[in-house]
Amino acid sequence: MMSLFKHTALAAMIGLSTPAFASLAYVSNEKDDTLSIIDTESMEVIDTIEVGARPRGILLSKDHTKLYICASDDDTVQVLDLATRKIVDTLPSGEDPEQFALHPNNRHLYISNEDDAIVTVVDVSNKDVLAQIDVGIEPEGMAVSPDGKWAVNTSETTSMLHWINTETFEIEKNIVVGQRPRHVEFTKDSKIAWASAEIGGTVHIIDVDNLEQIHEMSFKVPGVNQDRVQPVGIELTDDGKYAFVALGPSNHVAVVDAQTYEVLDYLLVGSRVWQLVLDKDQKHLYTTNGVSGDVSVIDVEDLKVIKSIKVGRYPWGVVIDPSS
C-alpha cells in the first residue's frame, strides 16, 4: 500500500502538472435566439443554450456568477446562472433593450431602450427601476466608467454622447459626434473614452475630466469602399498599447496605437464584424462576425488572425468569463 506521504506527494505532482482551466467565451446569436459557449483553450464551441428572442448585448456580473442578456424582442433582460447554464430570472428593461452596462457596484444596470429614447436604470439586486432618463433618438451604446462616476449613452439619430451622473441620474453634458454613434469604451483609469460613429466612419476620443473631444479618427481600408468602413465595437488593452476597432461591413478590424491614435494595421476577419473582446490574458482577441456566422480569433502579439470558429446565425455580442 502506498504510504500517505507518497500518496500526498504524488497528488501534489499531478496537481502541479495539471493545466489551468481555459476561460469560456459567450456569444449571443441574434437570429438563432441562442448563446454559443466557446472553450478558449481548444477554440471550439462546447455548448449552445437557448435564450430569449433576439439576444444582442451580453455582459457578466462583477462576481462572474451571472450573465445578463438583452433579449431585445422579448423586451426584457434575462439572467443566466453560469454554474447551471439556466435562465434563472428576468429584469425590467423597458422596450427593445440592445446594449447595457453594469456599474462597478454590481447593482445598477444601465439599459438603452432604442424604441423609447430612454435609458432605464435597474437595481439588479431587487429589480427596482431607479430611473428612466430621457436621451436622444434611438439610443444604443451604453458604458459606465470604471470609477463609477459616469454612464454614457449614444443616440444614433441624434448623433450624441449623453453623459449621465451616476449619483443623480441626470445628464450633465451632451457631446455631438459623428453620425450614428454605436459604442463607447473607457480606458482602465477612466480618463479617456473612445466612441465609435458607424455611418460617420469615425472614432472620437473624449477627455473625461473636461468632457471635451481631443481627437477624431477616420479609417481607410485598402481595397474597400469608404461607405463600408463603419466603426462599431471597440476594445482597449489594459497596458494602453492598442485599441482594436471593429469596422462592420468592411470585414476588418483596425489596430490603433492607443497613445498616438495612429492606425497600425487592418486585419481581415469575417463578414460584418460587430463586437470584440480580449481574453483574460489579453493574448487573443475574439470578434463576432454577423453575416458569416463565426468568431475570428486574433493573436494580439503577432497581430494575425489564427482561427475562425463557427457559431450561430448573426453573432452579435461576446464576453469572456475570466474566472472559468
N, C-alpha and C positions, 0 to 999 in steps of 0.2 A: 504494500500500500504506500502511495506517495505521502511523504511527510507533509504536515501542514505548512512548514516553511517553504518546501519545494513547490507545493501547490500554489501558495501565495505569490512566490517569485515568478512562476510560470504565468499566472494570471496577469501579473504586472507587465511582463514582457509582451504578452498578447495585446494588452491594453495599449502599450506604447506603440505597437506596430499597426494598430487599427487606424485607418484613415479617418479624418474628421468627416462628419456628415455633410453632404452637399446642401446648399441652400435650395429653396424651392421658389420658382418664379410662377406667378399667377397672371394669366392673360384673359381679359374679357373679350368674348367673341360676339360682336354686336348682332349679327344675323342669325346665329345659332342658339342664342339665349343660353350660353354655356360659359364656363371657365375652363381653360386648359391649364394643367399643372405641369411644369417642366422641372425636371431634376437638372440642376446646373452643372453637376459633375459629368453626367452622361450626355447632357444636352438633348434629352429626349422627353417627349410627353409621357407622363406616367399615370395621369388620371384626367378625366373630364367630368365636370359637375354641372348639372342643370340648375340654372338660376332664373331670375325674373326676366321679363320681356325687355329686350334691347339693352343689355348691360354695356355701359361705357366707362365712366370714371370708376376707379377702384383705388382703395388705399388701406393701409394697415393701421390698426390701433398702435399706440406708442409702446404698449407692452407686448406687441406681436402675438396676441391671442385671438384677435378677430380681424376679419377682412370686411370692410364696408364696400357696398356695391351700389352704384347708381343704376337702378332698374328703370330706365327712362320712360318706357311706355306703360309701366305699372304705376308711375308717379309715386315711387317710394325708394327709400334706401334700405337695402337688405343687410343683415348682419350674419356673416358666415363664421361659425366657430371653426378655427383652424385645426383643432385637435380631432374633431369628429367629421369635419368637412360637411357639415349640415347647416342649412339656414335656420337660425335659432330665434330671430327677431326681425322686426321691421321698424323703421323710424319715420316720423312725419317729415316730409321733404318739400312740400309744395309741388307744383306741376313741372313735369319734364325735367327732373334733375339730370344734369350732364356731367359737371365737374364739381368737386368739393375739396375742402381742405380741413384738416383737424388741427386745432390749437395745441401747442405743447402741453397744456394742462390735461390732455387726453379726454376732455369732456365736450368742449364746444366745437361743433361741426358746422362749418360754413358751406352752404349749398347754393349754387347758382341755378335759378329757375328760369329757363330760357323763354318760356311762353308768357310768364307773368311779369318779367322785367323787375324781379326782386332777388335779393339774397336772403335765404332763410337760415337762421342760426338755431341749432337744436342742441340741447344738453343730452348727450348720449347716455348718461347715467340714469336719467329718469324720463326721457323722451319729451321734456318740456320744450316748447318753442319759445326761445328767449327774445327773438326779434325777427321782424321781416323788414328789410331795408330796401327802399326804392332805389334802383340803379338805372342804367341806360337800357336801350332796347337790345334784346337778345343777349343777355348775359351768358357767358360761358366759362372762361377761365377763372380759377379760384386758387389763391395761395395765401398762406399765413407765414409771416416771418418767423425764423427760428427763435427769436427772442420773445415772440408772442405779442408784440406791440401793434402790428398791422395785419389786417386782412385786405387783400387786393382782389377786386373783381374786374374782369374785362367785359365790356359790352361791344358785341360785334358790329351792330349797325351804328351805334353812337361813336365808335372808334375811340373809346376812353378806357383809362385805368381808374377805377374808383378806389380810393384809399380810405378804409374803414378803421376807425379807432376801436380796438377790441375791448376797451373798458366801457365806452359809451354807446357802442354800436351805431355811431354816426359817421357819415362821410366827411372827412376833413379836407380832401382835395380831389379834384378830377384832373387827370393829365391826358391831353389829346395825343394819340399816337397814330400809326399807320392804319390803313383800312382793314377791318375785321380782325381785331386782336383776339388771340386764342389761348395763350398760355403765359403764366408768369412763374419765374423761378428765382429764388433768393440765394445769394451766397451764404455760406455757413455762418458768417459773422453778422448777417442781416444788414450789411452796409450797402449792398448793391442788389438791384432787382433787374432781371432780364425779362423782357416782354416781347413775344412774337406777334407780328401782324401778318396774317395769312395772305390776304389779297394785296396788301401794300408791299409784300415781299421784303419786309424789313424786320429787324430786331432792334429794340430800343433799350438802352442802358440807363437806369434811373439811380441817381444818388439818393439813398433813402433818408439821410439826415436832413437834406434840403428839399426832398421831393421835387427834384428837377432832373430833366433828361440831360445826360452828359455826353451821350454818343448815340448815333444811329448807324446801323449796319445794313448793307444790302448784299445780295449774293448773285453770282453769275456762274452757273454750272456749264462747263464746256459741252457744246452739242445739244443743249436743252433749251427750248423756247422759254423766254423770260416769264411768260404768263403761267408756266407750270412750276415755277420756283415759289413755293408757298410755305413759309416757315410756320411750324405748329409747335410740337413738343421741344423742350429744352432740358438738357441735363448737364450739371456742372460737377467737375471733380472736386473732392474735398481739399486737395492741395492747391487749388486755384490755378492749375495749369491749363486745363482745357474746358471749353464749352462745346457741347455737341447739340446741333440744331437739326431737327427733322424737317426736311424740305418737301413734304407732301408728295404731290404727283410728279415731281421731278425725279423721284425714286432715289434720292441721295440724302446722305447726312453730311452736313458741313462740320468740319473740325476747325474750331476757332481758338486762337491764343486768348485765354481769358484775361490776360493783363494788357495786351496791346490791341485787342479786338481784330487782329489780322486773321483772315481766313487762310488756314494752312493747307487744307485739302478738302476734297469732296469724295465721299465713299459711296459706291453704288450698292444699294440694298434692294429689298423687294418693292413691289408696286404700291404706291401711295403710303409712304412711311408716315406714321402718325405720332406715336408716343415712344419714349425710350427710357431705359433705367440702367444704372450701373449695378453690378453685383456687389456683394458685401466687401470684397477685397479690392473693388474698383479695377479689376483686371479685364473685365469683359463688359461690353455694353450690349443690351438687348433692345431691339427695335420691333414695334408692331407694324406690319405691312398689310393694310386693309384689303386691297384688291387682290394681291397674290395669296392672301390667307396664310401667311407664315411669319416667323420671327427670325430676323437676322442677328447673328452674334458677331460682334466686333472685338478683336483683340486690341486693347487700349494701348499697350506698349508698341506694338507694330503698326497700329492703325490700319488693320486689314480685316475684311470680313472673312470669318473662318467657317461659318456654318449657317445653313438655313433650316429652320425647324417648322414643319407643317403643323398648323393648329386648326382652329375652326374657321368659319366664314367671317370675314371682316373683323379681324382682331383690332381692338381699339386701345384699351389700357393695359399697362403691365406694371407689376410691383414685384419686388424680391424680398422674401422674409429672411433677414439676416440671422435669425435665431434658429432656423430649421436645420 
